Amino acid sequence: MLARIKDEVPDVHGLIVGETKDHKENFLAELKAKAAALGVSDHITFTGHRSDLRELEAFGRTTVEALSLGIPVIGYNHGGVGEQLSSVFPQGCVMAGNIGLAAQLTRQWLQACPKIPLSQPFTLNRKLGATLAVYRELIPGTP
């Protein structure tokens, strides 16, 4: 997607946030090689682990985390990302593999950033409550 918009938006920059876990160094090397092959190495930073996601002007590590920080997300309408975006921010849903639409939305959102709904179903309290409900169901006599 960066390769498609970098000429029109020369200051575009992507962050790949997260540490390299055990036995994933080859994957990181593949990502860096792909970035070089696409001519976007200067437009991507691999940050490693970060604990200050709110201060980053980019995505968090997950769709829900980014949305909860007020950051719009573009993602494929597939699996968990598709479910989350459909529920919270459907304008960010893109058909799987449609890099052209993802690039188009990115261009538009760089000009006018869409607003993220303040209320969403994927809150920490709801997640904890749902987890505790499962435990209560599985362990008889749990309050």
Rosetta silent file (secondary structure, phi, psi, omega in degrees, C-alpha in Angstrom):
SEQUENCE: MLARIKDEVPDVHGLIVGETKDHKENFLAELKAKAAALGVSDHITFTGHRSDLRELEAFGRTTVEALSLGIPVIGYNHGGVGEQLSSVFPQGCVMAGNIGLAAQLTRQWLQACPKIPLSQPFTLNRKLGATLAVYRELIPGTP
SCORE:     score description
SCORE:     0.000 S_00000001
   1 L     0.000  -42.453  177.478    0.000    0.000    0.000 S_00000001
   2 H   -61.310  -37.987  179.583    2.861    2.379    0.793 S_00000001
   3 H   -61.581  -30.766 -178.948    4.415    1.597   -2.577 S_00000001
   4 H   -78.646  -24.209 -175.587    1.182    2.743   -4.237 S_00000001
   5 H  -112.911   -9.772 -173.329    0.948    6.091   -2.467 S_00000001
   6 L   -60.489  -31.320  179.238    4.556    7.102   -1.735 S_00000001
   7 L   -73.132  -34.637  179.124    4.934    9.081   -4.976 S_00000001
   8 L   -80.975  -32.198 -177.895    1.736   11.082   -4.347 S_00000001
   9 L  -124.626   76.824 -171.205    2.348   11.418   -0.601 S_00000001
  10 L   -62.253  -21.291  179.713    6.157   11.556   -0.334 S_00000001
  11 L   -94.948   11.390  178.037    6.156   12.105    3.432 S_00000001
  12 L   -65.853  141.778 -177.928    4.029    9.012    4.133 S_00000001
  13 L  -147.840  132.319  179.127    5.610    6.750    6.712 S_00000001
  14 E  -108.544  148.670  176.060    4.525    3.430    8.164 S_00000001
  15 E  -114.931  133.209  170.517    5.417    1.893   11.495 S_00000001
  16 E  -107.093  104.867 -172.619    5.751   -1.816   12.098 S_00000001
  17 E  -101.023  131.365  175.384    5.349   -1.966   15.868 S_00000001
  18 E   138.714  149.430 -179.310    6.277   -4.994   17.928 S_00000001
  19 L   -80.132  159.386  175.837    9.229   -6.995   19.067 S_00000001
  20 L   -88.311  113.512 -179.624   10.680   -9.914   17.162 S_00000001
  21 L   -76.597  171.515  179.520    9.764  -13.042   19.107 S_00000001
  22 L   -50.192  136.290  175.050   11.833  -16.214   19.262 S_00000001
  23 L    63.610   20.674  179.178   12.553  -17.775   15.879 S_00000001
  24 L  -113.322    8.460 -179.488   10.943  -14.876   13.950 S_00000001
  25 H   -61.425  -35.914  178.727   14.134  -13.097   12.876 S_00000001
  26 H   -63.990  -38.682  178.515   13.820  -14.620    9.386 S_00000001
  27 H   -63.856  -42.550  177.297   10.314  -13.174    9.049 S_00000001
  28 H   -61.015  -42.795  178.172   11.599   -9.734   10.022 S_00000001
  29 H   -62.534  -38.733  177.116   14.372  -10.069    7.427 S_00000001
  30 H   -63.272  -42.770  178.770   11.742  -11.037    4.806 S_00000001
  31 H   -62.117  -42.909  179.405    9.660   -7.958    5.652 S_00000001
  32 H   -66.191  -38.483  177.348   12.679   -5.702    5.340 S_00000001
  33 H   -65.648  -40.016  177.994   13.664   -7.307    2.036 S_00000001
  34 H   -63.143  -42.976  177.908   10.108   -6.852    0.715 S_00000001
  35 H   -60.002  -42.064  178.988   10.180   -3.189    1.751 S_00000001
  36 H   -65.132  -42.946 -179.024   13.481   -2.759   -0.105 S_00000001
  37 H   -63.303  -33.556  179.857   12.132   -4.530   -3.206 S_00000001
  38 L   -85.983   -4.022  179.152    9.090   -2.238   -3.240 S_00000001
  39 L    74.267   28.411 -178.351   11.242    0.859   -2.759 S_00000001
  40 L  -118.517   12.536 -178.758    9.657    1.811    0.567 S_00000001
  41 H   -54.577  -37.004  179.513   12.510    1.124    3.013 S_00000001
  42 H   -77.011   -5.433 -178.214   12.830    4.849    3.673 S_00000001
  43 H  -109.973    8.725 -178.392    9.093    5.019    4.370 S_00000001
  44 E  -134.205  137.456  171.742    8.935    2.310    7.064 S_00000001
  45 E  -119.624  128.419  172.835   10.302    2.100   10.580 S_00000001
  46 E   -94.220  105.382 -169.432   10.462   -1.198   12.423 S_00000001
  47 E   -82.385  -20.990 -169.887   10.155    0.062   15.998 S_00000001
  48 E    74.116 -163.182 -179.172   10.510   -3.123   17.995 S_00000001
  49 L   -65.774  137.598  175.984    8.651   -3.234   21.315 S_00000001
  50 L  -135.757  138.033  175.745    6.964    0.009   22.365 S_00000001
  51 L  -109.339    6.885 -176.767    5.062    0.745   25.541 S_00000001
  52 L  -117.921   47.480 -175.312    3.999    4.242   24.464 S_00000001
  53 H   -58.791  -33.704 -179.729    1.452    3.436   21.770 S_00000001
  54 H   -61.819  -31.672 -178.310   -0.749    6.400   22.670 S_00000001
  55 H   -80.854  -17.128  178.831    2.108    8.737   21.793 S_00000001
  56 L   -77.080  139.889  176.805    2.697    7.125   18.408 S_00000001
  57 L   -94.430   59.065 -179.181    0.828    8.687   15.524 S_00000001
  58 L  -161.705 -168.004 -176.473    0.070    5.343   13.985 S_00000001
  59 L   -71.467  151.830  167.662   -1.615    2.053   14.628 S_00000001
  60 L   -81.558 -168.836 -176.865   -1.427    0.131   17.837 S_00000001
  61 L   -77.560  -18.554  179.146   -0.669   -3.545   17.769 S_00000001
  62 L  -135.718  163.987  179.822   -4.271   -4.538   17.178 S_00000001
  63 H   -58.877  -49.637 -176.534   -7.314   -3.098   15.493 S_00000001
  64 H   -64.168  -39.816 -179.531   -9.233   -2.614   18.734 S_00000001
  65 H   -62.967  -45.069  179.277   -6.274   -1.004   20.479 S_00000001
  66 H   -62.099  -46.044 -179.740   -5.814    1.512   17.665 S_00000001
  67 H   -62.280  -38.936 -179.701   -9.526    2.334   17.552 S_00000001
  68 H   -66.832  -21.477  176.278   -9.633    2.772   21.328 S_00000001
  69 L   -88.935    1.158  179.651   -6.845    5.344   20.954 S_00000001
  70 L    83.322   18.111 -178.021   -8.936    7.230   18.386 S_00000001
  71 L  -100.910  122.258  179.558   -6.808    6.117   15.435 S_00000001
  72 L   -65.499  146.347 -176.973   -8.724    5.129   12.284 S_00000001
  73 L  -125.055  135.417  170.272   -7.965    1.658   10.960 S_00000001
  74 L  -110.523  126.218 -179.600   -8.105    0.258    7.457 S_00000001
  75 E  -152.657  161.276  179.242   -8.175   -3.528    7.411 S_00000001
  76 E   -69.220  140.032  178.316   -9.373   -6.473    5.428 S_00000001
  77 L   -79.090   69.815 -175.384  -12.952   -7.572    6.040 S_00000001
  78 L  -150.599  135.177  175.218  -11.764  -11.006    7.106 S_00000001
  79 H    62.468 -148.666 -176.626  -11.568  -12.790   10.439 S_00000001
  80 H   -62.247  -39.909  178.992  -11.279  -10.865   13.671 S_00000001
  81 H   -61.478  -44.314  178.965  -10.202   -7.597   12.062 S_00000001
  82 H   -62.283  -42.387  178.733  -13.240   -7.689    9.803 S_00000001
  83 H   -63.146  -44.500 -178.627  -15.561   -8.430   12.741 S_00000001
  84 H   -65.458  -47.359  179.989  -14.075   -5.626   14.834 S_00000001
  85 H   -64.572  -41.692  178.997  -14.170   -3.056   12.050 S_00000001
  86 H   -58.779  -36.044 -177.087  -17.707   -4.049   11.022 S_00000001
  87 H   -79.950  -38.068 -171.433  -18.843   -3.522   14.599 S_00000001
  88 H  -107.432  -42.027 -169.774  -16.965   -0.331   15.455 S_00000001
  89 L  -147.128   68.647 -173.111  -15.696    1.376   12.311 S_00000001
  90 H   -61.497  -23.115  179.101  -17.140   -0.166    9.114 S_00000001
  91 H   -66.051  -12.331  177.198  -15.732    2.571    6.886 S_00000001
  92 H   -91.527   -5.063 -179.702  -12.325    0.972    7.499 S_00000001
  93 E   -76.221  129.170  178.214  -13.367   -2.440    6.105 S_00000001
  94 E  -127.548  138.193  177.834  -11.782   -3.328    2.787 S_00000001
  95 L   -56.698  137.367 -177.988  -12.402   -6.516    0.832 S_00000001
  96 L   -51.064  129.113  178.142   -9.505   -8.922    1.400 S_00000001
  97 L    87.099   -3.675 -176.796   -6.707   -8.269   -1.068 S_00000001
  98 L   -86.822   74.735 -178.843   -8.039   -4.908   -2.266 S_00000001
  99 H   -64.454  -33.051  179.287   -4.813   -2.951   -1.865 S_00000001
 100 H   -60.296  -44.674  178.727   -6.087   -0.301   -4.282 S_00000001
 101 H   -68.422  -38.131  177.008   -9.016    0.594   -2.034 S_00000001
 102 H   -60.328  -42.273  178.412   -6.773    0.563    1.036 S_00000001
 103 H   -65.839  -41.694  179.065   -4.450    3.016   -0.712 S_00000001
 104 H   -61.195  -46.119  178.578   -7.396    5.183   -1.805 S_00000001
 105 H   -62.704  -39.919  179.247   -8.778    5.354    1.748 S_00000001
 106 H   -60.233  -46.438  178.060   -5.330    6.164    3.080 S_00000001
 107 H   -58.057  -46.432 -179.379   -4.990    9.083    0.672 S_00000001
 108 H   -63.117  -44.848 -175.507   -8.432   10.372    1.649 S_00000001
 109 H   -71.573  -24.802  174.218   -7.837    9.984    5.371 S_00000001
 110 H   -68.952  -27.482  177.017   -4.510   11.777    5.191 S_00000001
 111 H   -82.541  -39.710 -178.265   -6.456   14.764    3.850 S_00000001
 112 L  -146.525   99.982 -176.114   -9.414   14.478    6.264 S_00000001
 113 L   -68.794  125.903  179.253   -9.089   12.063    9.159 S_00000001
 114 L   -72.083  155.417  178.882  -12.387   10.319    9.968 S_00000001
 115 L   -85.760  142.419  178.078  -13.753   10.390   13.504 S_00000001
 116 L   -97.024  134.721  177.478  -13.803    7.211   15.575 S_00000001
 117 L   -57.885  139.230 -179.399  -16.968    6.458   17.572 S_00000001
 118 L   -71.021  -34.279 -179.046  -16.469    7.129   21.272 S_00000001
 119 L  -103.990  138.794  178.535  -18.406    4.082   22.367 S_00000001
 120 L  -149.994  156.784 -175.430  -17.514    0.618   21.206 S_00000001
 121 L   -77.901  -13.336 -173.706  -18.212   -2.921   22.356 S_00000001
 122 L   -98.186   63.632  179.125  -14.564   -3.946   22.721 S_00000001
 123 L   -97.208  161.301  178.297  -13.676   -2.365   26.070 S_00000001
 124 H   -60.522  -43.864 -178.938  -11.391   -3.785   28.725 S_00000001
 125 H   -62.217  -41.306  178.565  -14.261   -4.039   31.228 S_00000001
 126 H   -65.591  -40.612  179.314  -16.437   -5.979   28.786 S_00000001
 127 H   -63.245  -46.442  179.608  -13.563   -8.305   27.949 S_00000001
 128 H   -63.991  -42.042  178.496  -12.820   -8.964   31.616 S_00000001
 129 H   -61.549  -42.584  179.163  -16.506   -9.472   32.390 S_00000001
 130 H   -65.668  -39.432  178.231  -16.892  -11.968   29.555 S_00000001
 131 H   -64.400  -45.534  178.533  -13.782  -13.858   30.675 S_00000001
 132 H   -63.643  -35.833  178.212  -15.032  -14.034   34.267 S_00000001
 133 H   -62.789  -38.809  177.266  -18.436  -15.222   33.051 S_00000001
 134 H   -65.008  -44.541  178.358  -16.771  -18.152   31.283 S_00000001
 135 H   -59.978  -44.134  179.960  -14.825  -19.038   34.454 S_00000001
 136 H   -62.212  -37.420  178.969  -18.001  -18.864   36.521 S_00000001
 137 H   -68.133  -37.122 -175.896  -19.753  -21.142   34.077 S_00000001
 138 H   -84.890  -25.846 -177.455  -16.919  -23.675   34.079 S_00000001
 139 L  -113.016  103.454 -178.673  -16.136  -23.683   37.799 S_00000001
 140 L   -58.476  139.929  177.562  -19.186  -24.568   39.897 S_00000001
 141 L    83.164    4.338  178.652  -19.708  -22.415   42.958 S_00000001
 142 L   -79.581  129.853 -179.568  -17.629  -19.483   41.684 S_00000001
 143 L   -69.767    0.000    0.000  -19.224  -16.171   42.689 S_00000001
